[in-house]
Amino acid sequence: MADIKIESVTKRFGDFLAVDNVSLTIEDQEFMVLLGPSGCGKTTLLRAVAGLGMADEGRISIGGKDVTYLPPRQRGISMVFQSYAIFPHMKVYDNIAFGLKMNKVDKAETERRVRQAAELLHIENMLDRYPSKMSGGQRQRVAVARAIAMKSQVLLMDEPLSNLDALLRLEMRAELKRLLAEIQATTIYVTHDQIEALSMGDRIAVMRNGTILQCDHPTIVYDQPATEFVGGFIGNPPMNFLDAQVQRHNGSVDVAIGDFKLAPHALYQPVLKPYDGKPIVIGIRAENMETLSTPSDDAIKVRVLVVEPLGSQNLLTVKIGANTVKVSTHPSFAVAPDQDVWLRFPAEKIRWVDRDSGQMLYPAAV
């Protein structure tokens, strides 16, 4: 068992609170992604687990063993860094074997593990090369091979794909997901790229200002974000947010976007009734709006500002009141800038946000 328990961990750098009382459990063989913008504390938290930056407060255990104050070599972990951190004067074989030799693993076992790791990463024909003769993607494979050759039960990865170009990142994402499922290591993966997080993680912990805002399965985080920040950070394009006003009408609740009236889903009626007469924020994703070329009573009229053909979709930028909104349409939907279209918001796809706290509002059934 190699579960990881982070209990009330705090880390400061002078007056700056980098990690603020964070608790998180990563199950044995789970792939956990720490996601957030630069400076949110995700790398600091990872380094605390690795022993590269001791926590000021709290406790960290791996496989039931308290490792809070142990040095990295005694924690049973391997780590892959953003900068590769491979030795330029060593051939690939020696780079992969470095940790094994430091741990005095016998020569035959070292040979077996290096060959096995190289085959998993498809670099078995490059073992006699120097890193300078390899591409960025190949060097990153060497760094990963070195980590898995140690056969540690815990693998820590700090933005390992951020230095690669877009196509190579796409390829390496799939490779890493396959590899980590095969070696069955407990993995913590740090990234600021929400596409990586959604496509790779068993769970995603979204961080901001040193705290975890939401930790759940990727589809839950995407479809039911806990806060406005999470909805706006996850997704490409991110979730749209519109200013609106709650109004009571004949015993039920309507929501007004300017002169347009929107009927919330029945499940949300009890949630929204306390907001009668108050402002509220509507959250909806670009792909969840229906675009019409002709007027409809249940659709709001908007003017198209920009059309971006993306192959599989057209991405429209429209203006609704003071809010700029992104709308995804089928590529066959004919539209041009300065043209009017009508948007329909399916009630079950709308998310509601408390304007003051930024917290999403959900009925008990959701």
C-alpha positions, 0 to 999 in steps of 0.5 A: 500500500502506498496511499498518501495522507496530507493532514493540515499542512501549512508552508510559509516563505517569510510572510507569504502563506504558500500552502494554507492548512491543506488536507488531502488523501491520495489512495493507493495507485491513484493518479491525483492531479494538483491543478491551479494557476502559477503561485497557487501552492501546488508545487510547494505542496508537492515538494513538501510530500517529496521532502524537498521543502519541509512543511511548517505545520501538519503531517504527511504519511506515505503507506501509513508511515509518517514521513513529515521530517524524513529526507527524500531518499527515505520516503520511497518516492521518485520525482520527475521535474519540469526541467528534465534534470538529466545529466548532459555528460552521461549517456541515456543508459547511465542517466536511467541507471543513476538512482539504482547505482546510488542505491547500490542495486547489483549490476544485473538487476540494474541492467534489467530495470534500465532495459525494462524502463527504456522499453516502456518509454520506447527509447531502448534504441537510444541508450548509447546516446547523449542527451544533446543528441535527443529531442525535448520529448526524448529527453523527457522520456529519459527523465520518466524512465529514470524515475520508474526504474527505481520502482518506487511506489510513489511517483511525483511529477512537477509539470513534466510536459510544460516544455514540450510543443503542443503536438508532443504534449498530446502524444506524451499525455497518452503515453504517460497515462498508459505507462502509469496505469501499467506500473500502478504507482501512486502518482501526484501530478502538478500542472497548470494545464487544465486539459492535461488535468481533465484527460489524465487524472483519476481525481483533480484537486483545484488549488488557489491561494494555497488552498484546495477549492475542489477535489473530485473526478474530472467530469464532476469538476468540469460539470459541477464546479464548486466555485466561480473560480473553478468553473472559470479555470476549467475548460477551453473556453472557460465557463461563461458568467452572466449578471442576472436578477432573480424575480418572483413570479406567480409563486415561482422564480424567474431570472432576468438577463436585461429584458429577457426572462429565463425559467430555472430548472424545477430542482433549482427553484427552492435554491433560488427563492431566497435570492428574490429581488437580488442579483445572481450570476449565471454560469454556462459553458460554450457548448451548452448553449443552443444557437438559432438563426431565427427568433424564439420566445425562449432565446435571447437575441445577441450580436456576433462580434467574432467568428473563429473557425476551429475545424470541429466547431466554430467559436463565436464571441457575442455580447450579452449586456456587459458580458462577453460570452463564448459560444460553440456552434457546429461548423455548418452553422452559417454566421458572420460578424455583426450578424444577430443570432439567438441563444437558448439556455437549456435549464439543466445546463445552467449553473448558479453562482452566489454573487458575493461569495463566488460559491456555486448553488446546487440543490440537494439532489445534485 
